[in-house]
Amino acid sequence: MSTRALLVGATGTIGSAVAAALRAEAVEVVSAARSGADESVDLSDPGDVRAMLARVGTVDAIVSCAGAARFVPLLDATDEDWSFSLANKLMGQINLVRFGAANVRDGGSITLTTGVLAERPMPGSSIISTVNAGLQGFVRSAGLELTALRVNAVSPGWVAETLSAMGKDPSAGIPAAQVAQAYVRAMSTVVGGEIVPAHP
Ligand SMILES: NC(=O)c1ccc[n+]([C@@H]2O[C@H](COP(=O)([O-])OP(=O)(O)OC[C@H]3O[C@@H](n4cnc5c(N)ncnc54)[C@H](OP(=O)(O)O)[C@@H]3O)[C@@H](O)[C@H]2O)c1
């Protein structure tokens, strides 16, 4: 397990559970989000991502539990819905790898977040399913090419706390603490290019 990790999206539902799981493993967590974290960053702004990485310096691991993409019926989705989602969850996380690989010590890891809607789309998920599938293709390819570190992604299904917040039955989801263990597994795997499922 790494000793110093940059965790983007550390204040969110999944990210706060990942932060707790890493701290339980004695990992020093440098938290990042747009606000309320050690480092302020907007993942959708490449200059902002570069500046944060320069401030943070060398780490054993980068983990992203951030990245927004919009759930909109296909024919209602605007150009802005697509460009927002592509710049945020897709390119934001890809840029963490492009710019962040040099910050990670040899043998370290970068772990991104995709999602089950890549494989199991539903009406309204066309943007998210595209972004998640794009991330999975990127991770498989980056995992082959970047041999000094391991690039992987976790694919969560519905999180119980998220379903609760939406007024839905949380028993259909997985507790965030359990999802967080998939990130710990992804960071510990010996290979890169893996999509680690955190769904049934
Ligand atoms: N929850 C689920 O059921 C579920 C299921 C499948 C996949 N996922 C995926 O898991 C990831 C995290 O989901 P979540 O439910 O934990 O989200 P969340 O509770 O909304 O938390 C998102 C985190 O990311 C940060 N963030 C948001 N926009 C950002 C930006 N532009 N730049 C930097 N940080 C940003 C937020 O802090 P600030 O707002 O302060 O920036 C927060 O720390 C997302 O990619 C989501 O698609 C979630």
The ligand as an ORCA input file, in Angstrom:
! r2SCAN-3c Opt
* xyz 0 1
  N     -22.596      7.531     -6.099
  C     -22.933      6.591     -6.980
  O     -23.959      5.888     -6.825
  C     -22.027      6.333     -8.157
  C     -22.264      5.192     -8.951
  C     -21.423      4.947    -10.049
  C     -20.391      5.847    -10.338
  N     -20.206      6.946     -9.550
  C     -19.113      7.855     -9.897
  O     -18.267      8.033     -8.775
  C     -17.715      9.358     -8.784
  C     -17.977      9.992     -7.436
  O     -19.370      9.921     -7.160
  P     -19.959     10.464     -5.764
  O     -21.359      9.982     -5.697
  O     -19.027     10.179     -4.649
  O     -19.996     12.037     -6.055
  P     -20.205     13.235     -5.040
  O     -20.721     12.758     -3.718
  O     -20.985     14.266     -5.779
  O     -18.711     13.772     -4.795
  C     -17.968     14.292     -5.846
  C     -16.614     14.727     -5.304
  O     -15.871     15.283     -6.379
  C     -15.638     16.675     -6.155
  N     -15.801     17.346     -7.438
  C     -16.939     17.544     -8.131
  N     -16.691     18.210     -9.255
  C     -15.346     18.454     -9.271
  C     -14.484     19.125    -10.162
  N     -14.919     19.698    -11.307
  N     -13.173     19.186     -9.855
  C     -12.686     18.623     -8.710
  N     -13.460     17.973     -7.828
  C     -14.781     17.901     -8.111
  C     -16.662     17.081     -5.092
  O     -16.244     18.202     -4.304
  P     -16.552     19.727     -4.824
  O     -18.010     19.763     -5.163
  O     -16.154     20.604     -3.648
  O     -15.670     19.942     -5.987
  C     -16.680     15.824     -4.241
  O     -15.529     15.771     -3.416
  C     -18.387     10.079     -9.971
  O     -17.527     10.003    -11.078
  C     -19.618      9.259    -10.239
  O     -20.026      9.305    -11.594
  C     -20.986      7.201     -8.474
*
